[in-house]
Amino acid sequence: MCGIAGVVGSSDEAFAKEAAGRMADALARRGPDGGGIWSWGKAVLSHRRLAIFDLSEAGRQPMVSADGNTGVVFNGAIYNFLELRKELESDGCEFRSNTDTEVLLHGYRRWGVDRLVAKLRGMFAFGIWDEPSRKLYLVRDRLGVKPLVFSVQGGRIAFASTVRALKRAGFLGDLDERAILDYLQVGFICDDYSIYRGARKLPPASILEWDDGKISIRTYWSSPPAAPLFLSFEESVEAVEERLLRAVEMRLHADVSIGILLSGGIDSGLICWAAAKLGRNITAYTI
């Protein structure tokens, strides 16, 4: 869990840097292992880091290309980043870190944002600034596991991992009565609203493109229709078990110790079973 933020399209670089810094401060609890800020004048990105892969300073964000033309801030985990790294290295890319973040950086420059996102397997929210084209891309994972909110004022856009960060930097208005009514009626706030006026949620499986003050949002994935299965009950159980083991295995790669939080329910118990089945010695916690 990291925290990402940025301000793009402001004519006042000092204001944008100050606002991006305030948002990073508001996101400090999401990233206790460090932070950073980078400015191109028209665009400012900031980040708070929770280090999972490559704990060295090489993994610090915002991560910027060697020529300074491209920058990325990223929250999440790309489970197939090692495979993508091999593909990029075979294409001539040289890596300076062992992070999944750098795969996003090189992948965008080699493939473009749409081809990059199609290759990703994981949970993620990230922002990419392309200085030569003066474009910002915001991307959210297929199921919307990682949060990403933004606010548009004229031709300027500000984004962050939380509405609290946007509010801290002065980009949002008062409480939204419609959102409060949602919460009182159904126990949560629907995707159409945020607790504050002026905040919008980037939908799951979406790419937002900012280009000279103009914004477009496109969907890059939708759930495929269910296909008929001709399996016996025993075959179905075996297939589900295999998929569960592979899903857990993908998530066990990290450069820090891995723990499992046991809720006492079926889901966390199955994950713990799968990790043990895979031969991993993992500490479990319960509250």
C-alpha positions in Angstrom: 0.0 0.0 0.0 1.6 3.2 -1.2 0.2 6.7 -1.8 0.3 8.5 -5.1 -0.6 12.1 -6.0 -0.1 14.7 -8.6 -1.1 18.1 -10.0 -1.1 18.6 -13.8 -2.0 21.7 -15.9 -1.3 24.4 -13.3 0.3 27.6 -14.5 1.8 28.1 -11.1 4.6 25.6 -10.5 5.2 26.7 -6.9 1.5 26.2 -6.0 1.5 22.8 -7.7 4.6 21.6 -5.9 3.2 22.8 -2.5 -0.1 21.1 -3.2 1.5 17.8 -4.3 3.7 18.0 -1.1 0.6 18.5 1.1 -1.1 15.5 -0.5 2.0 13.4 0.0 2.0 14.4 3.7 -1.7 13.4 4.0 -0.7 10.0 2.5 2.2 9.3 4.8 0.4 6.6 6.7 0.1 4.6 3.4 3.9 4.9 2.8 6.1 5.0 5.9 9.3 3.9 4.0 9.9 7.2 2.2 8.6 9.8 -0.2 9.5 12.0 -3.1 8.4 14.7 -5.4 9.3 15.5 -9.0 8.3 18.5 -11.2 8.4 19.2 -14.9 6.8 22.6 -14.5 3.5 21.7 -16.0 3.2 18.5 -14.0 4.2 17.6 -10.5 4.1 14.0 -9.1 4.5 13.0 -5.5 4.6 9.6 -3.7 4.7 7.9 -0.3 6.4 4.4 -0.4 5.7 1.2 1.3 8.7 -0.9 0.1 7.8 -4.5 -1.0 10.2 -5.0 -3.9 13.8 -3.8 -3.9 14.1 -2.0 -0.5 17.0 0.2 -1.7 16.8 3.8 -2.9 16.7 2.5 -6.4 13.0 1.8 -5.9 12.2 5.3 -4.8 9.3 7.2 -6.5 8.4 9.2 -8.4 10.5 7.0 -10.7 11.8 8.9 -13.7 13.4 7.6 -16.9 17.1 8.2 -17.5 16.4 11.0 -20.0 13.9 12.6 -17.6 11.1 12.6 -20.1 8.8 10.1 -18.4 7.8 9.7 -14.7 5.5 7.3 -12.9 3.9 7.0 -9.4 2.5 3.7 -8.5 0.5 2.0 -5.8 0.0 -1.8 -5.8 1.8 -4.9 -7.0 2.3 -6.3 -10.5 2.4 -10.1 -10.0 3.9 -10.9 -13.4 6.5 -8.2 -13.4 9.5 -10.6 -13.6 8.1 -12.1 -16.8 7.5 -8.6 -18.3 11.0 -7.6 -17.2 12.6 -10.4 -19.1 10.5 -9.5 -22.2 11.7 -5.8 -21.9 15.3 -6.8 -21.3 15.3 -8.9 -24.4 14.1 -5.8 -26.3 17.1 -3.8 -25.0 15.8 -2.1 -21.9 18.3 -1.6 -19.1 17.0 -1.7 -15.5 18.4 0.2 -12.6 16.2 -1.5 -9.9 14.5 -4.7 -9.1 11.0 -3.2 -8.7 7.7 -3.7 -10.5 7.5 0.1 -10.8 10.3 0.2 -13.3 8.5 -2.4 -15.5 5.7 0.2 -15.8 8.2 2.9 -16.8 10.0 0.8 -19.5 6.7 -0.9 -20.5 5.0 2.4 -21.2 7.9 3.7 -23.3 8.1 0.4 -25.3 4.5 -0.5 -25.7 2.3 2.6 -24.9 -0.2 2.7 -22.1 -2.9 0.5 -23.7 -0.6 -2.4 -24.6 1.1 -2.1 -21.3 -2.1 -2.4 -19.3 -3.2 -5.4 -21.3 -0.1 -7.2 -20.2 -0.4 -6.4 -16.4 -1.6 -8.9 -13.8 -2.0 -7.4 -10.4 -3.7 -4.8 -8.4 -2.7 -1.2 -9.2 -3.3 2.5 -9.5 -0.7 4.6 -11.2 -0.1 7.8 -12.9 2.3 8.4 -15.8 3.5 11.8 -17.1 4.8 11.9 -20.6 6.8 15.2 -21.0 7.3 15.2 -24.8 3.6 14.6 -25.5 2.5 16.6 -22.4 0.1 13.9 -21.5 -1.0 12.4 -18.2 -2.3 8.9 -17.9 -4.1 7.6 -14.8 -4.8 3.8 -14.7 -6.8 1.7 -12.2 -6.8 -2.1 -12.0 -9.5 -4.3 -13.5 -11.6 -4.8 -10.3 -10.8 -1.4 -8.6 -8.9 -2.9 -5.7 -6.6 0.1 -5.5 -8.2 3.5 -5.0 -7.7 6.5 -7.3 -9.6 9.8 -7.1 -9.2 13.0 -9.0 -10.5 16.6 -9.2 -10.8 18.7 -12.3 -10.8 22.5 -12.1 -10.7 24.2 -15.5 -7.8 22.7 -17.4 -6.1 21.5 -14.2 -6.3 18.0 -12.8 -5.2 16.8 -9.3 -5.2 13.2 -8.4 -4.5 11.1 -5.3 -5.0 7.8 -3.6 -7.5 9.3 -1.1 -10.1 12.1 -1.0 -8.5 13.2 2.2 -5.3 14.0 0.4 -7.2 16.1 -2.2 -9.1 17.8 0.5 -5.9 18.6 2.4 -4.5 20.4 -0.7 -7.6 22.5 -1.1 -9.0 20.8 -4.3 -12.4 19.7 -2.9 -15.5 21.5 -1.5 -17.8 20.7 1.4 -19.4 17.4 2.2 -21.7 16.0 -0.5 -25.2 15.5 1.0 -26.0 12.9 -1.8 -23.0 10.8 -0.7 -24.1 11.1 3.0 -27.6 10.0 2.1 -26.1 7.0 0.1 -24.1 6.0 3.2 -27.1 6.2 5.5 -29.3 4.3 3.2 -27.1 1.4 2.0 -24.0 1.6 4.2 -21.5 2.8 1.6 -21.0 5.5 -1.0 -21.7 4.5 -4.6 -19.2 5.1 -7.4 -21.1 8.1 -8.6 -20.3 10.2 -5.6 -17.5 11.0 -3.1 -17.8 12.2 0.5 -16.6 15.6 -0.7 -17.9 17.7 -3.6 -15.6 17.9 -6.5 -14.0 14.5 -6.2 -14.4 11.8 -8.8 -13.4 8.2 -8.7 -11.6 6.7 -11.6 -13.7 3.6 -12.5 -12.1 0.2 -12.4 -10.5 -1.1 -15.6 -10.2 2.5 -16.9 -7.5 4.7 -18.4 -7.9 8.5 -17.9 -6.0 10.6 -20.5 -5.3 14.3 -19.8 -4.2 16.2 -22.9 -3.8 20.0 -22.8 -6.6 20.4 -20.4 -9.0 17.9 -22.1 -9.9 14.6 -20.3 -11.1 11.4 -21.8 -11.7 8.1 -20.0 -11.7 4.7 -21.7 -12.4 1.2 -20.5 -9.6 -1.3 -21.2 -11.2 -4.5 -19.9 -14.6 -6.1 -19.1 -15.5 -9.4 -17.5 -15.8 -12.1 -20.1 -19.1 -13.9 -20.3 -19.3 -17.2 -18.5 -18.7 -20.2 -20.7 -20.4 -23.5 -20.2 -18.3 -26.1 -18.4 -18.6 -29.8 -18.9 -16.8 -31.0 -15.8 -17.8 -33.4 -13.1 -18.0 -32.1 -9.5 -14.6 -33.7 -8.7 -13.0 -32.2 -11.8 -14.4 -28.8 -10.8 -13.0 -29.0 -7.3 -9.6 -30.0 -8.7 -9.6 -27.1 -11.2 -10.6 -24.5 -8.5 -7.9 -25.8 -6.2 -5.2 -25.5 -8.9 -6.3 -22.0 -9.7 -6.3 -21.0 -6.0 -2.8 -22.3 -5.6 -1.5 -20.5 -8.6 -3.2 -17.2 -7.5 -1.7 -17.4 -4.0 1.7 -18.4 -5.4 1.8 -15.2 -7.6 1.3 -13.1 -4.5 4.0 -14.7 -2.3 6.9 -13.0 -4.1 8.3 -10.1 -2.0 11.6 -8.7 -0.6 10.1 -8.5 2.9 8.6 -11.0 5.2 5.0 -12.2 4.3 2.3 -12.6 6.9 -1.3 -13.7 6.7 -4.1 -12.1 8.7 -6.6 -14.7 9.8 -10.1 -13.4 10.2 -11.5 -16.8 11.3 -13.4 -17.1 8.0 -13.2 -19.4 5.0 -11.2 -17.0 2.7 -8.2 -16.4 4.9 -8.1 -20.0 6.0 -7.9 -21.1 2.4 -5.1 -18.7 1.7 -3.2 -20.0 4.7 -3.8 -23.6 3.6 -2.6 -22.7 0.0 0.6 -21.1 1.3 1.3 -24.1 3.5 0.5 -26.4 0.5 3.1 -24.4 -1.5 5.7 -25.1 1.1 6.0 -21.6 2.4 6.8 -20.9 6.1 4.6 -17.9 6.8 3.6 -16.3 10.1 -0.2 -15.9 10.6 -1.9 -13.3 12.8 -5.3 -12.9 14.2 -7.1 -10.2 16.2 
